[in-house]
Amino acid sequence: MSAIRFSYLDTEFGQIHARCVGEGDPVVLLHLTPGSGAQFDPILPVLAEQGYQAWALDALGNGRSAPLPSGYSFEMAAAALGQAIDDAGLRSIKLVGGHMTAQMAVELVVTRPQLATHLVIDGLPLWDRETRERIIGLFDNTAPNPDESGTHILEAWRRSLNLHRAWNPKLVLDTTGNRRVVRALLDSLEQGLDMELGANAFLNYDVHPQLAKLSLPTLVTAATDDTLFDQHEATLGAIPGARSHEFTGPHPRHVDERAGEYVDVLVDFFRFQPDSS
């Protein structure tokens, strides 16, 4: 099995951290936020074994990428991802996003329609602004105050654990589960724990107008345990000609042992070619 390679890609907003493995048609995967491309460590080698060059990018303000700049928006996030893809020399990519990064992915392929041949959406929040505002209000998006006892680190751990339990209610803190939560904790510490800029960008971005503009083959996946499962039918209805796949239980993104199942669904979709007649 090939080893994952790490690199930095240049954008006008700062550098984007990247993971890459394999040779072949490029697949670019975007993590759930907050987080990093480490979420795809079990998946990248499986994609490579299927003959793809698999990339996982840390979005701005996540993982080891540049911190969020002032005036940050999802439009800016999408532009940065596009510039990073350009810097890597990638063309005709298959693009995969989930939750918040699905919104960035939609923005990217609408503003740059020649960049991607296929789009995968792993859950998309279609909430109106009032709902987004209410959901943001449920969380403390400010960084905890540091103190010598380290309670701010404990608070960061709790946030990471709660987030992963929201994504995967069946999460067990065994070796694999602990690795995922610790990685998320380290990603959060890397970026300083303040999520207010990201929350404001989420509040101010309306993905609805862009969905009707999608013209490339699009797969919308859902998982019965996913927090956005109730958005699945509405997302399908908003995207012309979208295809659907439903997973049972947690989304395979979050379960190492189900990486092969997830990749099989992706590869089956990537082989789909729309009728050009």
Phi, psi and omega per residue, in radians:
M1 nan 2.286 -3.098
S2 -1.196 2.584 3.122
A3 -1.449 2.549 3.076
I4 -1.272 2.331 3.097
R5 -1.801 2.586 -3.111
F6 -2.047 2.548 3.128
S7 -2.752 3.005 3.022
Y8 -2.110 2.421 -3.126
L9 -2.026 2.442 -3.026
D10 -1.541 2.411 2.998
T11 -2.460 2.907 3.115
E12 -1.206 -0.240 -3.100
F13 -1.732 -0.006 -3.066
G14 2.119 3.033 -3.061
Q15 -1.412 2.574 3.090
I16 -1.906 2.217 3.116
H17 -1.433 2.419 -3.045
A18 -2.344 2.581 2.943
R19 -1.986 2.543 3.139
C20 -2.656 2.494 3.048
V21 -2.677 2.498 3.016
G22 1.686 3.053 3.098
E23 -2.317 2.584 3.131
G24 2.291 -2.837 3.108
D25 -1.053 2.370 -3.056
P26 -1.382 2.342 3.004
V27 -2.043 2.205 -3.123
V28 -1.966 2.090 -3.090
L29 -1.901 2.375 -3.131
L30 -2.038 2.216 -3.047
H31 -1.252 2.869 2.927
L32 -1.300 2.684 -3.075
T33 -2.002 2.612 -0.169
P34 -1.223 2.636 -3.108
G35 2.974 -2.647 -3.139
S36 -2.853 3.051 3.088
G37 -1.086 -0.211 3.083
A38 -1.036 -0.398 3.081
Q39 -1.015 -0.407 -3.073
F40 -1.780 0.147 -3.122
D41 -0.952 -0.680 3.092
P42 -1.281 -0.355 -2.997
I43 -1.638 -0.640 -3.072
L44 -0.965 -0.865 -3.119
P45 -1.121 -0.537 3.132
V46 -1.214 -0.693 3.046
L47 -1.094 -0.715 3.122
A48 -1.074 -0.699 3.116
E49 -1.114 -0.407 3.121
Q50 -1.537 0.078 3.059
G51 1.637 0.373 3.123
Y52 -1.968 2.699 2.931
Q53 -1.619 1.908 -3.003
A54 -1.723 2.192 3.122
W55 -2.056 2.488 2.971
A56 -2.262 2.107 -3.091
L57 -1.848 2.444 2.976
D58 -1.465 2.057 3.103
A59 -1.086 2.765 3.067
L60 -0.847 2.398 3.099
G61 1.315 0.223 -3.131
N62 -2.322 2.627 3.099
G63 0.959 -2.251 -3.098
R64 -1.811 0.253 3.061
S65 -1.369 2.984 3.130
A66 -1.043 2.596 3.105
P67 -1.156 2.860 3.139
L68 -1.150 2.277 3.077
P69 -1.398 2.855 3.071
S70 -1.110 2.574 -3.095
G71 1.319 0.295 -3.082
Y72 -1.022 2.446 3.093
S73 -2.536 2.901 3.081
F74 -1.190 -0.507 3.030
E75 -1.079 -0.728 3.091
M76 -1.130 -0.749 3.124
A77 -1.034 -0.768 3.136
A78 -1.136 -0.726 3.124
A79 -1.083 -0.726 3.125
A80 -1.092 -0.743 3.118
L81 -1.098 -0.723 3.109
G82 -1.087 -0.729 3.124
Q83 -1.174 -0.630 3.084
A84 -1.129 -0.742 3.106
I85 -1.076 -0.709 3.076
D86 -1.086 -0.767 -3.107
D87 -1.120 -0.512 3.082
A88 -1.369 -0.132 3.126
G89 1.326 0.445 -3.060
L90 -1.578 2.503 3.092
R91 -2.377 2.701 3.062
S92 0.855 0.955 -3.066
I93 -1.432 2.802 2.863
K94 -1.785 2.146 -2.989
L95 -1.944 2.302 -3.097
V96 -2.202 2.147 3.079
G97 -2.315 2.780 -3.128
G98 -2.468 2.375 3.124
H99 0.986 -2.044 -3.092
M100 -1.130 -0.688 -3.130
T101 -1.297 -0.271 2.973
A102 -1.151 -0.653 3.076
Q103 -1.118 -0.734 3.085
M104 -1.092 -0.702 -3.141
A105 -1.123 -0.750 3.092
V106 -1.049 -0.833 3.134
E107 -1.009 -0.717 -3.088
L108 -1.152 -0.848 -3.053
V109 -1.307 -0.389 3.056
V110 -1.315 -0.728 -3.117
T111 -1.380 -0.392 3.116
R112 -2.338 1.303 -2.983
P113 -1.160 -0.298 -3.142
Q114 -1.510 -0.085 -3.012
L115 -1.323 -0.642 -2.991
A116 -2.172 2.610 3.063
T117 -1.760 -0.440 -3.114
H118 -2.493 2.559 3.100
L119 -2.237 2.319 3.045
V120 -2.055 2.252 3.112
I121 -1.994 1.958 3.108
D122 -1.700 1.261 -3.121
G123 1.543 2.291 -3.103
L124 -2.468 2.184 3.098
P125 -1.387 1.982 -3.133
L126 -1.777 0.417 -3.082
W127 -1.161 2.585 3.020
D128 -1.310 3.015 -3.041
R129 -1.064 -0.692 -3.135
E130 -1.059 -0.731 3.130
T131 -1.191 -0.731 3.106
R132 -1.045 -0.722 3.135
E133 -1.102 -0.717 3.135
R134 -1.156 -0.726 -3.119
I135 -1.165 -0.749 3.097
I136 -1.026 -0.648 -3.125
G137 -1.180 -0.242 3.124
L138 -1.340 -0.250 -3.022
F139 -2.101 2.671 2.993
D140 -1.606 1.858 -3.060
N141 -1.618 0.028 3.103
T142 -1.521 2.728 3.122
A143 -1.284 2.374 3.078
P144 -1.145 2.526 -3.138
N145 -1.191 2.253 3.131
P146 -1.231 2.517 3.009
D147 -2.534 2.862 -3.003
E148 -1.162 -0.378 -3.138
S149 -1.361 -0.218 3.114
G150 1.424 0.282 -3.130
T151 -1.115 -0.437 3.113
H152 -1.199 -0.530 3.068
I153 -1.227 -0.697 3.088
L154 -1.086 -0.697 3.113
E155 -1.119 -0.690 3.097
A156 -1.123 -0.678 3.077
W157 -1.075 -0.785 -3.132
R158 -1.083 -0.712 3.107
R159 -1.082 -0.773 -3.124
S160 -1.143 -0.738 -3.140
L161 -1.133 -0.795 -3.140
N162 -1.096 -0.676 3.123
L163 -1.101 -0.800 -3.136
H164 -1.182 -0.563 3.083
R165 -1.239 -0.504 3.047
A166 -1.202 -0.696 3.125
W167 -1.274 -0.634 -3.091
N168 -2.413 1.588 -3.104
P169 -1.052 -0.313 -3.127
K170 -1.629 0.188 -3.129
L171 -1.006 2.291 3.053
V172 -2.063 2.383 -3.129
L173 -1.439 1.000 2.960
D174 -1.510 -2.871 -3.097
T175 -1.023 -0.784 -3.106
T176 -1.218 -0.823 -3.138
G177 -1.103 -0.715 3.118
N178 -1.101 -0.695 3.132
R179 -1.059 -0.741 -3.128
R180 -1.126 -0.769 -3.089
V181 -1.253 -0.688 3.103
V182 -1.101 -0.716 3.110
R183 -1.064 -0.746 3.116
A184 -1.129 -0.670 3.086
L185 -1.075 -0.805 3.136
L186 -1.110 -0.691 3.079
D187 -1.045 -0.758 -3.142
S188 -1.125 -0.761 3.134
L189 -1.111 -0.614 3.133
E190 -1.045 -0.602 -3.035
Q191 -1.750 -0.039 3.010
G192 1.647 0.005 2.980
L193 1.298 -0.060 -3.131
D194 -1.610 2.091 -3.068
M195 -1.961 0.283 -3.057
E196 -1.166 -0.724 3.130
L197 -1.095 -0.741 3.117
G198 -1.132 -0.707 3.122
A199 -1.117 -0.695 3.118
N200 -1.153 -0.664 3.109
A201 -1.124 -0.727 3.097
F202 -1.090 -0.749 -3.138
L203 -1.054 -0.691 -2.970
N204 -1.613 -0.017 -3.122
Y205 -1.789 2.203 3.089
D206 -1.960 1.921 -3.069
V207 -1.393 -0.303 -3.016
H208 -0.918 -0.867 -3.082
P209 -1.086 -0.462 -3.084
Q210 -1.403 -0.475 -3.049
L211 -1.090 -0.694 -3.130
A212 -1.197 -0.278 -3.129
K213 -1.537 -0.144 -3.116
L214 -1.140 2.233 -3.099
S215 -2.144 -0.024 -3.140
L216 -1.714 2.779 3.083
P217 -0.961 2.256 -3.067
T218 -2.275 2.275 3.042
L219 -1.917 2.235 3.074
V220 -1.922 2.045 3.104
T221 -1.799 2.751 3.083
A222 -2.560 2.709 3.054
A223 -2.263 2.447 -3.018
T224 -1.094 -0.445 3.117
D225 -1.638 -0.003 -3.073
D226 -1.301 2.513 -3.138
T227 -1.121 -0.347 -3.129
L228 -1.849 0.297 -3.116
F229 -1.029 -0.597 -3.108
D230 -1.270 -0.101 3.102
Q231 -1.652 -0.072 -2.955
H232 -1.114 -0.902 -3.090
E233 -1.111 -0.688 3.119
A234 -1.128 -0.673 3.115
T235 -1.126 -0.797 3.104
L236 -1.013 -0.737 -3.111
G237 -1.198 -0.390 -3.085
A238 -1.566 -0.207 -3.062
I239 -1.974 2.075 -3.113
P240 -1.040 2.171 3.031
G241 1.216 0.298 -3.097
A242 -1.148 2.522 3.036
R243 -1.697 2.805 -3.031
S244 -2.282 2.543 2.950
H245 -2.545 2.301 3.111
E246 -1.987 2.276 3.033
F247 -1.717 2.600 3.049
T248 -1.600 2.365 3.132
G249 1.435 -2.649 3.114
P250 -1.151 2.700 3.072
H251 -1.150 2.381 -3.132
P252 -1.026 -0.300 3.017
R253 -0.918 -0.556 -2.969
H254 -1.783 0.084 -3.068
V255 -2.248 1.888 -3.052
D256 -0.919 -0.744 -3.047
E257 -1.194 -0.211 -3.117
R258 -1.850 0.247 3.139
A259 -1.009 -0.744 -3.129
G260 -1.105 -0.683 3.103
E261 -1.076 -0.768 3.134
Y262 -1.121 -0.820 -3.110
V263 -1.110 -0.668 3.101
D264 -1.017 -0.725 3.119
V265 -1.156 -0.755 3.122
L266 -1.077 -0.856 -3.063
V267 -1.118 -0.701 3.094
D268 -1.029 -0.707 3.118
F269 -1.247 -0.723 -3.121
F270 -1.066 -0.479 3.136
R271 -1.394 -0.151 3.120
F272 -1.281 2.248 3.072
Q273 -2.104 2.126 -3.102
P274 -1.167 2.663 3.102
D275 -1.227 2.073 -3.076
S276 -1.567 -0.008 -3.108
S277 -1.314 nan nan
